[in-house]
Protein backbone atom coordinates (compact mmCIF):
# COMPACT_ATOMS: atom_id res chain seq x y z
CA UNK A 1 0.00 0.00 0.00
CA UNK A 2 1.00 3.61 -0.49
CA UNK A 3 -0.19 6.84 1.11
CA UNK A 4 -1.33 9.75 -1.03
CA UNK A 5 -0.46 13.33 -0.11
CA UNK A 6 -3.86 13.68 1.59
CA UNK A 7 -3.22 10.60 3.75
CA UNK A 8 -5.48 8.25 1.79
CA UNK A 9 -4.18 4.68 1.71
CA UNK A 10 -4.16 3.00 -1.71
CA UNK A 11 -3.60 -0.75 -1.87
CA UNK A 12 -2.35 -2.59 -4.92
CA UNK A 13 -1.53 -6.17 -5.83
CA UNK A 14 1.96 -7.63 -6.19
CA UNK A 15 1.24 -7.99 -9.92
CA UNK A 16 0.67 -4.21 -10.22
CA UNK A 17 4.07 -3.62 -8.61
CA UNK A 18 5.73 -6.21 -10.88
CA UNK A 19 4.11 -4.69 -13.99
CA UNK A 20 5.95 -1.43 -13.35
CA UNK A 21 9.37 -3.09 -13.37
CA UNK A 22 10.39 -1.61 -10.02
CA UNK A 23 12.54 -3.52 -7.54
CA UNK A 24 12.07 -1.43 -4.40
CA UNK A 25 10.61 1.82 -3.13
CA UNK A 26 11.90 4.33 -0.60
CA UNK A 27 9.94 6.21 2.03
CA UNK A 28 8.59 9.45 0.59
CA UNK A 29 9.23 8.46 -3.03
CA UNK A 30 6.76 9.86 -5.59
CA UNK A 31 4.92 7.28 -7.67
CA UNK A 32 2.55 7.09 -10.61
CA UNK A 33 -0.39 4.73 -10.15
CA UNK A 34 -2.07 3.56 -13.35
CA UNK A 35 -5.64 2.37 -12.88
CA UNK A 36 -8.05 0.32 -14.94
CA UNK A 37 -11.65 1.27 -15.76
CA UNK A 38 -12.75 -0.06 -12.34
CA UNK A 39 -10.25 2.08 -10.42
CA UNK A 40 -7.95 -0.81 -9.51
CA UNK A 41 -4.22 -0.09 -9.60
CA UNK A 42 -2.71 -2.13 -12.45
CA UNK A 43 0.79 -0.63 -12.62
CA UNK A 44 3.08 1.26 -10.24
CA UNK A 45 5.90 3.30 -11.79
CA UNK A 46 8.07 6.31 -11.12
CA UNK A 47 6.96 9.62 -12.67
CA UNK A 48 10.26 9.76 -14.59
CA UNK A 49 9.65 6.39 -16.31
CA UNK A 50 7.76 6.19 -19.62
PQR file with spaces between the fields and no chain letter, atoms N, CA, C, O and H, PARSE charges and radii, in Angstrom:
ATOM       1  N    UNK     1       0.840   -1.189    0.000 -0.4000 1.5000
ATOM       2  CA   UNK     1       0.000    0.000    0.000 -0.0000 2.0000
ATOM       3  C    UNK     1       0.881    1.246    0.000  0.5500 1.7000
ATOM       4  O    UNK     1       2.025    1.223    0.453 -0.5500 1.4000
ATOM       5  N    UNK     2       0.323    2.316   -0.512 -0.4000 1.5000
ATOM       6  CA   UNK     2       0.996    3.612   -0.494 -0.0000 2.0000
ATOM       7  C    UNK     2       0.047    4.629    0.120  0.5500 1.7000
ATOM       8  O    UNK     2      -1.164    4.412    0.169 -0.5500 1.4000
ATOM       9  H    UNK     2      -0.606    2.335   -0.880  0.4000 1.0000
ATOM      10  N    UNK     3       0.606    5.741    0.587 -0.4000 1.5000
ATOM      11  CA   UNK     3      -0.195    6.843    1.106 -0.0000 2.0000
ATOM      12  C    UNK     3      -0.125    8.005    0.137  0.5500 1.7000
ATOM      13  O    UNK     3       0.957    8.393   -0.303 -0.5500 1.4000
ATOM      14  H    UNK     3       1.589    5.917    0.546  0.4000 1.0000
ATOM      15  N    UNK     4      -1.282    8.560   -0.194 -0.4000 1.5000
ATOM      16  CA   UNK     4      -1.326    9.748   -1.035 -0.0000 2.0000
ATOM      17  C    UNK     4      -1.001   10.974   -0.189  0.5500 1.7000
ATOM      18  O    UNK     4      -0.945   10.886    1.038 -0.5500 1.4000
ATOM      19  H    UNK     4      -2.161    8.245    0.163  0.4000 1.0000
ATOM      20  N    UNK     5      -0.790   12.104   -0.831 -0.4000 1.5000
ATOM      21  CA   UNK     5      -0.461   13.330   -0.105 -0.0000 2.0000
ATOM      22  C    UNK     5      -1.528   13.710    0.917  0.5500 1.7000
ATOM      23  O    UNK     5      -1.217   14.330    1.934 -0.5500 1.4000
ATOM      24  H    UNK     5      -0.836   12.176   -1.827  0.4000 1.0000
ATOM      25  N    UNK     6      -2.781   13.346    0.657 -0.4000 1.5000
ATOM      26  CA   UNK     6      -3.863   13.682    1.587 -0.0000 2.0000
ATOM      27  C    UNK     6      -4.042   12.635    2.689  0.5500 1.7000
ATOM      28  O    UNK     6      -4.959   12.742    3.502 -0.5500 1.4000
ATOM      29  H    UNK     6      -3.034   12.843   -0.169  0.4000 1.0000
ATOM      30  N    UNK     7      -3.171   11.625    2.717 -0.4000 1.5000
ATOM      31  CA   UNK     7      -3.219   10.600    3.749 -0.0000 2.0000
ATOM      32  C    UNK     7      -4.054    9.381    3.396  0.5500 1.7000
ATOM      33  O    UNK     7      -4.135    8.439    4.184 -0.5500 1.4000
ATOM      34  H    UNK     7      -2.425   11.538    2.056  0.4000 1.0000
ATOM      35  N    UNK     8      -4.673    9.384    2.232 -0.4000 1.5000
ATOM      36  CA   UNK     8      -5.478    8.249    1.789 -0.0000 2.0000
ATOM      37  C    UNK     8      -4.578    7.061    1.466  0.5500 1.7000
ATOM      38  O    UNK     8      -3.584    7.196    0.752 -0.5500 1.4000
ATOM      39  H    UNK     8      -4.608   10.149    1.591  0.4000 1.0000
ATOM      40  N    UNK     9      -4.938    5.902    1.998 -0.4000 1.5000
ATOM      41  CA   UNK     9      -4.180    4.683    1.707 -0.0000 2.0000
ATOM      42  C    UNK     9      -4.710    4.044    0.429  0.5500 1.7000
ATOM      43  O    UNK     9      -5.919    3.893    0.256 -0.5500 1.4000
ATOM      44  H    UNK     9      -5.746    5.793    2.578  0.4000 1.0000
ATOM      45  N    UNK    10      -3.798    3.671   -0.464 -0.4000 1.5000
ATOM      46  CA   UNK    10      -4.163    2.996   -1.711 -0.0000 2.0000
ATOM      47  C    UNK    10      -3.424    1.666   -1.745  0.5500 1.7000
ATOM      48  O    UNK    10      -2.194    1.619   -1.718 -0.5500 1.4000
ATOM      49  H    UNK    10      -2.815    3.794   -0.323  0.4000 1.0000
ATOM      50  N    UNK    11      -4.194    0.592   -1.804 -0.4000 1.5000
ATOM      51  CA   UNK    11      -3.599   -0.746   -1.869 -0.0000 2.0000
ATOM      52  C    UNK    11      -3.503   -1.195   -3.316  0.5500 1.7000
ATOM      53  O    UNK    11      -4.307   -0.801   -4.160 -0.5500 1.4000
ATOM      54  H    UNK    11      -5.193    0.630   -1.826  0.4000 1.0000
ATOM      55  N    UNK    12      -2.503   -2.028   -3.587 -0.4000 1.5000
ATOM      56  CA   UNK    12      -2.355   -2.591   -4.924 -0.0000 2.0000
ATOM      57  C    UNK    12      -1.780   -3.987   -4.804  0.5500 1.7000
ATOM      58  O    UNK    12      -1.184   -4.343   -3.787 -0.5500 1.4000
ATOM      59  H    UNK    12      -1.850   -2.347   -2.900  0.4000 1.0000
ATOM      60  N    UNK    13      -1.962   -4.765   -5.839 -0.4000 1.5000
ATOM      61  CA   UNK    13      -1.531   -6.166   -5.826 -0.0000 2.0000
ATOM      62  C    UNK    13      -0.046   -6.281   -6.157  0.5500 1.7000
ATOM      63  O    UNK    13       0.534   -5.360   -6.733 -0.5500 1.4000
ATOM      64  H    UNK    13      -2.446   -4.476   -6.665  0.4000 1.0000
ATOM      65  N    UNK    14       0.571   -7.401   -5.798 -0.4000 1.5000
ATOM      66  CA   UNK    14       1.962   -7.635   -6.193 -0.0000 2.0000
ATOM      67  C    UNK    14       2.145   -7.591   -7.710  0.5500 1.7000
ATOM      68  O    UNK    14       3.198   -7.177   -8.196 -0.5500 1.4000
ATOM      69  H    UNK    14       0.100   -8.149   -5.331  0.4000 1.0000
ATOM      70  N    UNK    15       1.125   -8.016   -8.457 -0.4000 1.5000
ATOM      71  CA   UNK    15       1.241   -7.991   -9.921 -0.0000 2.0000
ATOM      72  C    UNK    15       1.282   -6.560  -10.457  0.5500 1.7000
ATOM      73  O    UNK    15       1.929   -6.311  -11.473 -0.5500 1.4000
ATOM      74  H    UNK    15       0.270   -8.351   -8.062  0.4000 1.0000
ATOM      75  N    UNK    16       0.608   -5.617   -9.801 -0.4000 1.5000
ATOM      76  CA   UNK    16       0.668   -4.210  -10.218 -0.0000 2.0000
ATOM      77  C    UNK    16       2.069   -3.652   -9.981  0.5500 1.7000
ATOM      78  O    UNK    16       2.569   -2.867  -10.788 -0.5500 1.4000
ATOM      79  H    UNK    16       0.082   -5.820   -8.975  0.4000 1.0000
ATOM      80  N    UNK    17       2.699   -4.049   -8.889 -0.4000 1.5000
ATOM      81  CA   UNK    17       4.069   -3.621   -8.612 -0.0000 2.0000
ATOM      82  C    UNK    17       5.021   -4.233   -9.636  0.5500 1.7000
ATOM      83  O    UNK    17       5.889   -3.540  -10.167 -0.5500 1.4000
ATOM      84  H    UNK    17       2.293   -4.686   -8.234  0.4000 1.0000
ATOM      85  N    UNK    18       4.867   -5.521   -9.916 -0.4000 1.5000
ATOM      86  CA   UNK    18       5.732   -6.210  -10.879 -0.0000 2.0000
ATOM      87  C    UNK    18       5.571   -5.638  -12.284  0.5500 1.7000
ATOM      88  O    UNK    18       6.545   -5.566  -13.033 -0.5500 1.4000
ATOM      89  H    UNK    18       4.162   -6.084   -9.485  0.4000 1.0000
ATOM      90  N    UNK    19       4.365   -5.232  -12.650 -0.4000 1.5000
ATOM      91  CA   UNK    19       4.105   -4.692  -13.989 -0.0000 2.0000
ATOM      92  C    UNK    19       4.880   -3.407  -14.245  0.5500 1.7000
ATOM      93  O    UNK    19       5.172   -3.077  -15.394 -0.5500 1.4000
ATOM      94  H    UNK    19       3.573   -5.290  -12.041  0.4000 1.0000
ATOM      95  N    UNK    20       5.214   -2.682  -13.188 -0.4000 1.5000
ATOM      96  CA   UNK    20       5.950   -1.432  -13.345 -0.0000 2.0000
ATOM      97  C    UNK    20       7.445   -1.617  -13.493  0.5500 1.7000
ATOM      98  O    UNK    20       8.151   -0.674  -13.849 -0.5500 1.4000
ATOM      99  H    UNK    20       4.977   -2.950  -12.254  0.4000 1.0000
ATOM     100  N    UNK    21       7.944   -2.820  -13.225 -0.4000 1.5000
ATOM     101  CA   UNK    21       9.369   -3.087  -13.372 -0.0000 2.0000
ATOM     102  C    UNK    21      10.237   -2.546  -12.248  0.5500 1.7000
ATOM     103  O    UNK    21      11.461   -2.502  -12.376 -0.5500 1.4000
ATOM     104  H    UNK    21       7.371   -3.587  -12.935  0.4000 1.0000
ATOM     105  N    UNK    22       9.620   -2.135  -11.150 -0.4000 1.5000
ATOM     106  CA   UNK    22      10.394   -1.612  -10.020 -0.0000 2.0000
ATOM     107  C    UNK    22      10.888   -2.758   -9.145  0.5500 1.7000
ATOM     108  O    UNK    22      10.288   -3.832   -9.102 -0.5500 1.4000
ATOM     109  H    UNK    22       8.626   -2.170  -11.045  0.4000 1.0000
ATOM     110  N    UNK    23      11.998   -2.505   -8.450 -0.4000 1.5000
ATOM     111  CA   UNK    23      12.540   -3.521   -7.537 -0.0000 2.0000
ATOM     112  C    UNK    23      12.295   -3.154   -6.089  0.5500 1.7000
ATOM     113  O    UNK    23      12.093   -4.038   -5.256 -0.5500 1.4000
ATOM     114  H    UNK    23      12.485   -1.633   -8.485  0.4000 1.0000
ATOM     115  N    UNK    24      12.307   -1.872   -5.771 -0.4000 1.5000
ATOM     116  CA   UNK    24      12.065   -1.429   -4.405 -0.0000 2.0000
ATOM     117  C    UNK    24      11.616    0.018   -4.417  0.5500 1.7000
ATOM     118  O    UNK    24      11.787    0.731   -5.405 -0.5500 1.4000
ATOM     119  H    UNK    24      12.471   -1.154   -6.448  0.4000 1.0000
ATOM     120  N    UNK    25      11.038    0.440   -3.300 -0.4000 1.5000
ATOM     121  CA   UNK    25      10.608    1.824   -3.127 -0.0000 2.0000
ATOM     122  C    UNK    25      11.211    2.364   -1.845  0.5500 1.7000
ATOM     123  O    UNK    25      11.512    1.612   -0.918 -0.5500 1.4000
ATOM     124  H    UNK    25      10.899   -0.139   -2.497  0.4000 1.0000
ATOM     125  N    UNK    26      11.384    3.671   -1.805 -0.4000 1.5000
ATOM     126  CA   UNK    26      11.897    4.325   -0.605 -0.0000 2.0000
ATOM     127  C    UNK    26      10.801    5.182    0.021  0.5500 1.7000
ATOM     128  O    UNK    26       9.896    5.651   -0.670 -0.5500 1.4000
ATOM     129  H    UNK    26      11.139    4.282   -2.558  0.4000 1.0000
ATOM     130  N    UNK    27      10.888    5.378    1.307 -0.4000 1.5000
ATOM     131  CA   UNK    27       9.943    6.211    2.035 -0.0000 2.0000
ATOM     132  C    UNK    27       9.915    7.611    1.432  0.5500 1.7000
ATOM     133  O    UNK    27      10.964    8.227    1.249 -0.5500 1.4000
ATOM     134  H    UNK    27      11.623    4.997    1.868  0.4000 1.0000
ATOM     135  N    UNK    28       8.740    8.109    1.128 -0.4000 1.5000
ATOM     136  CA   UNK    28       8.593    9.454    0.589 -0.0000 2.0000
ATOM     137  C    UNK    28       8.739    9.559   -0.918  0.5500 1.7000
ATOM     138  O    UNK    28       8.594   10.645   -1.480 -0.5500 1.4000
ATOM     139  H    UNK    28       7.888    7.608    1.276  0.4000 1.0000
ATOM     140  N    UNK    29       9.024    8.445   -1.578 -0.4000 1.5000
ATOM     141  CA   UNK    29       9.234    8.464   -3.025 -0.0000 2.0000
ATOM     142  C    UNK    29       7.913    8.711   -3.756  0.5500 1.7000
ATOM     143  O    UNK    29       6.885    8.132   -3.405 -0.5500 1.4000
ATOM     144  H    UNK    29       9.142    7.563   -1.121  0.4000 1.0000
ATOM     145  N    UNK    30       7.949    9.571   -4.770 -0.4000 1.5000
ATOM     146  CA   UNK    30       6.765    9.861   -5.586 -0.0000 2.0000
ATOM     147  C    UNK    30       6.541    8.730   -6.581  0.5500 1.7000
ATOM     148  O    UNK    30       7.489    8.195   -7.154 -0.5500 1.4000
ATOM     149  H    UNK    30       8.784   10.041   -5.055  0.4000 1.0000
ATOM     150  N    UNK    31       5.282    8.375   -6.777 -0.4000 1.5000
ATOM     151  CA   UNK    31       4.918    7.279   -7.671 -0.0000 2.0000
ATOM     152  C    UNK    31       3.811    7.697   -8.617  0.5500 1.7000
ATOM     153  O    UNK    31       3.090    8.664   -8.374 -0.5500 1.4000
ATOM     154  H    UNK    31       4.511    8.810   -6.311  0.4000 1.0000
ATOM     155  N    UNK    32       3.693    6.952   -9.693 -0.4000 1.5000
ATOM     156  CA   UNK    32       2.555    7.088  -10.605 -0.0000 2.0000
ATOM     157  C    UNK    32       1.769    5.790  -10.506  0.5500 1.7000
ATOM     158  O    UNK    32       2.329    4.705  -10.666 -0.5500 1.4000
ATOM     159  H    UNK    32       4.279    6.166   -9.890  0.4000 1.0000
ATOM     160  N    UNK    33       0.481    5.898  -10.245 -0.4000 1.5000
ATOM     161  CA   UNK    33      -0.393    4.731  -10.154 -0.0000 2.0000
ATOM     162  C    UNK    33      -1.307    4.723  -11.369  0.5500 1.7000
ATOM     163  O    UNK    33      -2.109    5.639  -11.553 -0.5500 1.4000
ATOM     164  H    UNK    33       0.026    6.778  -10.116  0.4000 1.0000
ATOM     165  N    UNK    34      -1.189    3.702  -12.189 -0.4000 1.5000
ATOM     166  CA   UNK    34      -2.066    3.563  -13.351 -0.0000 2.0000
ATOM     167  C    UNK    34      -3.225    2.663  -12.948  0.5500 1.7000
ATOM     168  O    UNK    34      -3.028    1.604  -12.353 -0.5500 1.4000
ATOM     169  H    UNK    34      -0.538    2.958  -12.040  0.4000 1.0000
ATOM     170  N    UNK    35      -4.434    3.097  -13.279 -0.4000 1.5000
ATOM     171  CA   UNK    35      -5.639    2.369  -12.875 -0.0000 2.0000
ATOM     172  C    UNK    35      -6.418    1.881  -14.092  0.5500 1.7000
ATOM     173  O    UNK    35      -6.330    2.450  -15.179 -0.5500 1.4000
ATOM     174  H    UNK    35      -4.594    3.958  -13.762  0.4000 1.0000
ATOM     175  N    UNK    36      -7.183    0.812  -13.880 -0.4000 1.5000
ATOM     176  CA   UNK    36      -8.053    0.318  -14.944 -0.0000 2.0000
ATOM     177  C    UNK    36      -9.402    1.035  -14.873  0.5500 1.7000
ATOM     178  O    UNK    36      -9.576    1.959  -14.078 -0.5500 1.4000
ATOM     179  H    UNK    36      -7.254    0.349  -12.996  0.4000 1.0000
ATOM     180  N    UNK    37     -10.345    0.612  -15.697 -0.4000 1.5000
ATOM     181  CA   UNK    37     -11.653    1.271  -15.757 -0.0000 2.0000
ATOM     182  C    UNK    37     -12.468    1.103  -14.479  0.5500 1.7000
ATOM     183  O    UNK    37     -13.454    1.812  -14.278 -0.5500 1.4000
ATOM     184  H    UNK    37     -10.203   -0.138  -16.343  0.4000 1.0000
ATOM     185  N    UNK    38     -12.065    0.169  -13.612 -0.4000 1.5000
ATOM     186  CA   UNK    38     -12.747   -0.058  -12.342 -0.0000 2.0000
ATOM     187  C    UNK    38     -12.062    0.660  -11.181  0.5500 1.7000
ATOM     188  O    UNK    38     -12.526    0.581  -10.043 -0.5500 1.4000
ATOM     189  H    UNK    38     -11.264   -0.407  -13.775  0.4000 1.0000
ATOM     190  N    UNK    39     -10.968    1.356  -11.460 -0.4000 1.5000
ATOM     191  CA   UNK    39     -10.248    2.082  -10.419 -0.0000 2.0000
ATOM     192  C    UNK    39      -9.177    1.279   -9.716  0.5500 1.7000
ATOM     193  O    UNK    39      -8.521    1.787   -8.806 -0.5500 1.4000
ATOM     194  H    UNK    39     -10.591    1.420  -12.384  0.4000 1.0000
ATOM     195  N    UNK    40      -8.987    0.027  -10.121 -0.4000 1.5000
ATOM     196  CA   UNK    40      -7.954   -0.813   -9.513 -0.0000 2.0000
ATOM     197  C    UNK    40      -6.583   -0.423  -10.054  0.5500 1.7000
ATOM     198  O    UNK    40      -6.433   -0.150  -11.245 -0.5500 1.4000
ATOM     199  H    UNK    40      -9.520   -0.385  -10.860  0.4000 1.0000
ATOM     200  N    UNK    41      -5.587   -0.399   -9.174 -0.4000 1.5000
ATOM     201  CA   UNK    41      -4.225   -0.088   -9.604 -0.0000 2.0000
ATOM     202  C    UNK    41      -3.683   -1.284  -10.373  0.5500 1.7000
ATOM     203  O    UNK    41      -3.676   -2.406   -9.867 -0.5500 1.4000
ATOM     204  H    UNK    41      -5.709   -0.621   -8.207  0.4000 1.0000
ATOM     205  N    UNK    42      -3.227   -1.038  -11.608 -0.4000 1.5000
ATOM     206  CA   UNK    42      -2.715   -2.125  -12.446 -0.0000 2.0000
ATOM     207  C    UNK    42      -1.217   -2.001  -12.700  0.5500 1.7000
ATOM     208  O    UNK    42      -0.584   -2.948  -13.167 -0.5500 1.4000
ATOM     209  H    UNK    42      -3.232   -0.126  -12.020  0.4000 1.0000
ATOM     210  N    UNK    43      -0.645   -0.829  -12.393 -0.4000 1.5000
ATOM     211  CA   UNK    43       0.792   -0.633  -12.621 -0.0000 2.0000
ATOM     212  C    UNK    43       1.290    0.496  -11.728  0.5500 1.7000
ATOM     213  O    UNK    43       0.654    1.543  -11.613 -0.5500 1.4000
ATOM     214  H    UNK    43      -1.158   -0.059  -12.014  0.4000 1.0000
ATOM     215  N    UNK    44       2.438    0.265  -11.099 -0.4000 1.5000
ATOM     216  CA   UNK    44       3.078    1.261  -10.244 -0.0000 2.0000
ATOM     217  C    UNK    44       4.423    1.599  -10.865  0.5500 1.7000
ATOM     218  O    UNK    44       5.258    0.714  -11.052 -0.5500 1.4000
ATOM     219  H    UNK    44       2.955   -0.585  -11.193  0.4000 1.0000
ATOM     220  N    UNK    45       4.643    2.876  -11.189 -0.4000 1.5000
ATOM     221  CA   UNK    45       5.901    3.304  -11.792 -0.0000 2.0000
ATOM     222  C    UNK    45       6.369    4.597  -11.142  0.5500 1.7000
ATOM     223  O    UNK    45       5.675    5.189  -10.316 -0.5500 1.4000
ATOM     224  H    UNK    45       3.964    3.594  -11.037  0.4000 1.0000
ATOM     225  N    UNK    46       7.556    5.014  -11.533 -0.4000 1.5000
ATOM     226  CA   UNK    46       8.069    6.314  -11.118 -0.0000 2.0000
ATOM     227  C    UNK    46       7.628    7.356  -12.143  0.5500 1.7000
ATOM     228  O    UNK    46       7.508    7.033  -13.324 -0.5500 1.4000
ATOM     229  H    UNK    46       8.120    4.533  -12.203  0.4000 1.0000
ATOM     230  N    UNK    47       7.387    8.588  -11.723 -0.4000 1.5000
ATOM     231  CA   UNK    47       6.963    9.622  -12.672 -0.0000 2.0000
ATOM     232  C    UNK    47       7.970    9.864  -13.792  0.5500 1.7000
ATOM     233  O    UNK    47       7.595   10.359  -14.854 -0.5500 1.4000
ATOM     234  H    UNK    47       7.485    8.850  -10.763  0.4000 1.0000
ATOM     235  N    UNK    48       9.228    9.529  -13.580 -0.4000 1.5000
ATOM     236  CA   UNK    48      10.260    9.757  -14.590 -0.0000 2.0000
ATOM     237  C    UNK    48      10.366    8.630  -15.600  0.5500 1.7000
ATOM     238  O    UNK    48      11.114    8.742  -16.572 -0.5500 1.4000
ATOM     239  H    UNK    48       9.533    9.127  -12.717  0.4000 1.0000
ATOM     240  N    UNK    49       9.620    7.528  -15.386 -0.4000 1.5000
ATOM     241  CA   UNK    49       9.653    6.393  -16.315 -0.0000 2.0000
ATOM     242  C    UNK    49       8.558    6.556  -17.358  0.5500 1.7000
ATOM     243  O    UNK    49       7.491    7.092  -17.058 -0.5500 1.4000
ATOM     244  H    UNK    49       9.012    7.437  -14.598  0.4000 1.0000
ATOM     245  N    UNK    50       8.811    6.097  -18.586 -0.4000 1.5000
ATOM     246  CA   UNK    50       7.760    6.188  -19.622 -0.0000 2.0000
ATOM     247  C    UNK    50       6.604    5.248  -19.360  0.5500 1.7000
ATOM     248  O    UNK    50       5.650    5.211  -20.138 -0.5500 1.4000
ATOM     249  H    UNK    50       9.678    5.661  -18.830  0.4000 1.0000
